[in-house]
Amino acid sequence: MRRTTAACIGMVAAGFTLLSTRLLTAYEIAERSMQPTLNPGDWVLARRTPTLVRPGDVVVMEHPERSGFDLVKRVTAGPGEPRPDGAGVLAPGEIWIAGDNTASPSVDSRRLGAVPLALVKARVVLRYRPLPPSPIARR
C-alpha cells in the first residue's frame, strides 16, 4: 500500500514538473472524429516538440489551412511510405493523418492530402477524462 501511494505521488509530481516546464500540454477533445479512441470532453496530455512521429501515433498539429487551429489525428503513414489514397509515395517531410471515426466527416488527409510534418506540435502520450462534478454539500 505504501509503495503504491508513493508511486502515485511520484507520478503526480513528475506530471506537474513536466507541465510546468511546458514539455507537456493539455488539450480538450471537441469533435467526434477520433471516436472511439477519444471522445468529446476527453482531455489529452501531449509531449511538445516530438522527436519522432510514427504511423499509429496520435498527434496534435496545426491545421494546414487555418493558422492557430489545432487538429488531433492519427498518423497513418510517414515519409517514404505509400500514400493511402494510392497516389504514389509520401515525400520527405510529409505525413498522412486520419481520424479514427471513418463514418464521421473529418478534416484529415482524405480531404487535405499529405500534410507537412513540420505542422506537428506534439504527440499525445496520455488520455484522461475529467472527474464528474462533485455535488455541493448542503447544510
Secondary structure, 3 states (H helix, E strand, C coil): CHHHHHHHHHHHHHHHHHHHCCCEEEEECCCCCCCCCCCCCCEEEEEECCCCCCCCCEEEEECCCCCCCEEEEEEEECCCCECCCCCCECCCCEEEEECCCCCCCCCCHHHHCCEEHHHEEEEEEEEECCCCCCCCCCC
